[in-house]
Amino acid sequence: MLTGFTPKGEAAMKTTLRQLAIAFSVLSLLLFCSATQASDEPEDQDADDAIAIDAAVKPHLRLVSARDGIEGGFLGSQAVYADERRIYLASFNGRLFVLARNRSTNFPVLQVIEDTRFSLTAVRGDRKNIYTTSSDGNLRVYRKTFPLRLIKTVPLSTYGLRSLAIEGNAVYVGKGQSHLNADRQHVYLAELNHGDVGLEVPKRTLSPGLVYGEVFEPNVTVIFDRATGDRLFTIPNPTDIFGRVGFGPAYVDSRILAFTVAGCCGAGVMIYDPRTFAFIQNIPLANANTVERRSRWLIAGTESGQVYQYDVRQKPAVSISSVNLRQLTGHNGSEDIEIRALWTDHRDGLIFAGSSWGNDQSRGPDLPSFFVLELAK
C-alpha cells in the first residue's frame, strides 16, 4: 500500500485517467477520419473537379454578353480563340477582330485587321504569335504586340486552307476542305476531296515539313503519328439524322476526342478515347456543330442558336443546363444565330461563342455574332 494516498485522492486520479482515455479515443477517431478522407481523394483531377456535384451547387450556363457591332460571322469550329488578355475572331469576310478580355468593359473591340478579302477560316495562338488560315491559301503570322503586327505571310495552298492547330514547335494546317486537329501525339485529318492533305509547318522555318493524308481516304478521320507521319488508325465519320455519312470537325484534348457534323442535320456528338481510340459514348443532340470540354463539363453549340452543358463523367452523359441565345436576344430568325465556334479555358470561367451572323436579310450591326457565357453556381 502506498503511503499518503487517501481514498479521496484515488477517486480523483481515476476520474483523471477516464478523461485522458476519452480524449485519446476522440483524437484517434479524428486522425482516422482525416486519413480516410485523404485516401478517398481522386488521384487525377482537373481544377474544376473540386466542385461538388450535388444538384444544388452544380454550375449552370448563363449568358454574360451578346456583342453586336461586330460585323463578321464565324463559320468554322476554330474561328474563335483567346489568350489571357485578348479574344480573336476569324470572320468569313476576311476580318480578324481583336477584343479585350475584359468583362467590366463588355469586351471592347481593340483592333480590326483586314489583310485579305478572302474568308478567314481559323485562328490560334501561342505565347508569342497569332496564326490565321484563309481560303486564299495563306498562313499569316502576327506578333502579339499591341496592336498586332503581321510578320509573315506563308503561301501553302492554291485552293485554300481550312483548319489550324498549334502543337509543340509546329503549326498544322489542313488544305482545301479538310478538317484537321492535333494533340501531343497525333494529327487527326478528315479529307473531303483528293488533295485535302494536312501539313506540318515548323515555327522556326515556316516551311512545309511532313505531309499527312497523301493517300485519299473518304468518309473517315485518319489518325497519324504527329512526329513521324505514320498512319495509325481510322474512325468512321459520324452520320447525320438521315443516316448519311457526315463530314465535320474533330475536337481533341487529353480526355476526349469528339466529332460532330457541322451545319444542318447533325445527329449528335460522338466521343472517343484519344489514347486508345475506343468509342466511349454518343450524345444525341440534334444539329450539334461544335464542342469544347472544361473539366467534367462538355459545352456544345448548335445550329439552332443554343448552347448546352453536359456532364461527360457520367455514362450516358447528363444534360445539366442550356441557354437559347435566340430567345434571350430576341433574334428569332431561323438563321439569325448559329453557334459554329466555341472556346473556353481555365483562366476566368468564361466561354466564348461565335455565330454565323445571320443571312442577307438579317445581317447587320445590330445582330450579335459573338457571345460570352459562363458556368455559374
URPE-V328772 format. One record per pair of residues at least 12 apart in sequence whose C-alpha atoms are under 7 Angstrom apart, sorted by the first residue. I is the first residue (numbers start at 1). GAP is how many residues later the second one is. If there is no record, write none. Layout:
i: {I/I}
gap: {GAP/GAP}
This chain:
i: {46/48/49/49/57/58/59/59/59/60/60/60/60/60/61/61/61/61/61/61/61/61/62/62/62/62/62/63/63/63/64/64/64/65/65/65/66/66/66/66/67/67/67/67/68/68/68/68/68/69/69/70/70/71/71/72/72/72/72/73/73/73/73/73/73/74/74/74/74/74/74/74/74/75/75/75/75/76/76/76/76/77/77/77/77/77/78/78/78/79/79/79/79/80/80/80/80/80/81/81/81/84/85/85/86/86/86/86/87/87/87/90/90/90/90/91/91/92/92/92/93/93/93/94/94/94/94/94/94/95/95/95/96/96/96/97/97/97/97/98/98/98/111/118/118/118/119/119/120/120/120/120/121/121/121/121/121/122/122/122/124/124/128/128/129/129/129/129/130/130/130/133/133/133/134/134/134/135/135/135/136/137/137/137/137/137/137/137/138/138/138/138/138/139/139/139/139/140/140/140/141/157/159/160/160/161/161/161/161/162/162/162/162/162/162/163/163/163/164/164/165/165/167/167/167/169/169/170/170/170/170/171/171/171/171/172/172/172/172/173/173/173/174/174/174/174/175/175/175/176/177/177/177/178/178/178/178/178/179/179/179/180/181/183/183/185/185/186/186/186/186/187/187/187/187/188/188/188/188/189/189/189/190/190/190/191/191/192/194/195/197/197/197/197/198/198/198/199/199/210/212/219/219/219/220/220/220/220/221/221/221/221/222/222/238/238/239/240/240/240/240/241/241/241/246/247/248/248/248/251/254/255/255/256/256/256/256/257/257/257/257/258/258/258/259/260/260/260/261/261/262/262/263/263/263/264/264/265/265/266/266/266/267/267/267/267/268/268/268/268/268/268/268/269/269/269/269/269/270/270/281/283/287/287/288/288/288/288/289/289/289/289/289/290/290/290/291/292/292/292/294/296/296/296/297/297/297/297/298/298/298/301/301/302/302/303/303/304/304/305/305/305/305/305/305/306/306/306/306/307/307/307/308/308/308/309/309/335/335/336/336/336/336/337/337/337/337/338/338/339/339/339/339/340/340/340/341/341/342/349/349/350/350/350/351/351/351/352/352/352/353/353/353/354/354/354/355/355/356/357}
gap: {249/247/246/247/320/319/316/317/318/260/261/315/316/317/248/260/261/262/312/313/314/315/261/311/312/313/314/309/310/311/308/309/310/306/307/308/302/304/305/306/301/302/303/304/297/298/299/300/301/296/297/295/299/293/294/19/20/21/285/18/19/282/283/284/296/16/17/18/266/267/280/281/282/17/265/280/281/45/46/264/265/172/213/263/264/265/44/45/263/42/43/44/262/43/261/262/263/274/42/43/262/263/15/16/12/13/14/15/12/13/14/30/31/32/33/28/29/27/28/29/24/25/26/20/22/23/24/25/26/17/18/19/16/17/18/12/14/15/16/12/13/14/36/16/17/18/15/16/12/13/14/15/12/13/14/41/42/40/41/42/41/42/15/16/12/13/14/15/12/13/14/28/29/31/26/27/28/25/26/27/24/18/19/20/21/22/23/24/15/16/17/18/19/14/15/16/17/12/13/14/12/18/17/15/16/12/13/14/15/12/13/14/15/16/17/15/16/17/16/17/16/17/15/16/17/33/34/30/31/32/33/29/30/31/32/26/27/28/29/25/26/27/22/23/24/25/21/22/23/20/14/15/19/12/13/14/18/19/12/69/70/18/69/69/70/40/41/37/38/39/40/36/37/38/39/33/34/35/36/32/33/34/30/31/32/26/27/26/22/19/14/15/16/17/13/14/15/12/13/19/17/17/18/26/14/15/16/17/13/14/15/16/12/13/22/23/28/21/25/26/27/24/25/26/15/14/12/13/14/40/20/18/19/15/16/17/18/14/15/16/17/12/13/14/12/28/29/30/27/28/26/27/24/26/40/23/39/21/22/20/21/22/17/18/19/20/14/15/16/17/18/19/20/13/14/15/16/19/12/13/35/34/15/16/12/13/14/15/12/13/14/50/51/50/51/52/51/50/51/52/51/15/16/17/12/13/14/15/12/13/14/38/39/36/37/35/36/33/34/19/20/21/32/33/34/16/17/18/19/15/16/17/13/14/15/12/13/23/24/21/22/23/26/18/19/20/21/17/18/14/15/16/17/14/15/16/12/13/12/25/26/22/23/24/21/22/23/19/20/21/17/18/19/15/16/17/14/15/13/12}
